[in-house]
Amino acid sequence: MNGDDEDDDDDDDNDDEDDDDDDDDDDDDDDDDDDDDDDDDDDYVLLLLLMMMVMMMLLSLFLLLLH
């Protein structure tokens, strides 16, 4: 039975190492997600600028009509 216990301990150690490898992969995925978030922020800024331009054009048209 002692031999079986030692084998189980070895398997547990290997599982821990595998878990560590998985954690490293997850960290890489998190970095990729951060890049995606930056792209989303850029899209938001571009959309905001576009909306500001449209509002300025509408304001200009409105002022021209009033004049």
Legacy VTK file of the C-alpha trace (Angstrom):
# vtk DataFile Version 3.0
C-alpha trace
ASCII
DATASET POLYDATA
POINTS 67 float
0.000 0.000 0.000
2.843 2.378 0.629
3.880 2.059 -3.001
0.396 3.102 -4.087
0.454 6.127 -1.807
3.767 7.275 -3.236
2.422 6.972 -6.768
-0.599 9.045 -5.786
1.683 11.722 -4.343
3.618 11.848 -7.603
0.390 12.234 -9.542
-0.687 15.083 -7.278
2.631 16.845 -7.853
2.222 16.511 -11.590
-1.294 17.865 -11.395
-0.015 20.936 -9.547
2.570 21.526 -12.243
-0.094 21.194 -14.918
-2.255 23.695 -13.052
0.652 26.139 -12.995
1.033 25.782 -16.750
-2.669 26.448 -17.205
-2.395 29.571 -15.079
0.391 30.857 -17.319
-1.816 30.352 -20.359
-4.630 32.217 -18.643
-2.310 35.157 -17.998
-1.505 35.313 -21.699
-5.204 35.320 -22.513
-5.740 38.186 -20.072
-3.119 40.225 -21.922
-4.987 39.630 -25.169
-8.212 40.749 -23.515
-6.519 43.974 -22.445
-5.632 44.660 -26.071
-9.251 44.126 -27.049
-10.352 46.567 -24.369
-7.983 49.183 -25.795
-9.538 48.703 -29.240
-12.996 49.142 -27.738
-11.859 52.384 -26.088
-10.513 53.641 -29.421
-13.826 52.827 -31.103
-15.665 54.719 -28.389
-13.494 57.806 -28.871
-14.028 57.705 -32.641
-17.763 57.387 -32.168
-17.747 60.309 -29.748
-15.828 62.472 -32.229
-18.245 61.547 -34.994
-21.216 62.477 -32.827
-19.608 65.801 -31.955
-19.094 66.566 -35.638
-22.716 65.752 -36.413
-23.915 67.958 -33.574
-21.741 70.833 -34.765
-23.123 70.478 -38.288
-26.682 70.471 -36.989
-25.965 73.500 -34.864
-24.476 75.293 -37.855
-27.533 74.506 -39.959
-29.833 75.671 -37.212
-27.930 78.949 -36.841
-27.978 79.495 -40.594
-31.723 79.008 -40.663
-32.186 81.496 -37.853
-30.118 84.119 -39.574
LINES 1 68
67 0 1 2 3 4 5 6 7 8 9 10 11 12 13 14 15 16 17 18 19 20 21 22 23 24 25 26 27 28 29 30 31 32 33 34 35 36 37 38 39 40 41 42 43 44 45 46 47 48 49 50 51 52 53 54 55 56 57 58 59 60 61 62 63 64 65 66
